[in-house]
């Protein structure tokens, strides 16, 4: 069993949590640090807000996403 670093609950399996956010080009993932419930909550709140706040910087730096995709079109902001 693993222990979620945020909720301190035990879990057997979890999807991979990105150590650095995927939209920044990170591919480092851990299945051992947080449960799926926390990952889903962060994905809908903190991760989404962070991605929106850093969108311009990602494009200026030409950073590709973790899946190799280009940054979002800034004209739609």
HUVEN-V774211 format. One line per field, one symbol per residue. psi: psi as a letter, one per 20 degrees, with the letter a starting at -180 (. if undefined). A space follows every 50 residues. Layout:
psi: ???
This chain:
psi: qqppigijqqqgqqrpppgqqhijjqjpqpjihqrhggggghhieggghg ghhjgghgghikpqrhjjqrrqpiij.
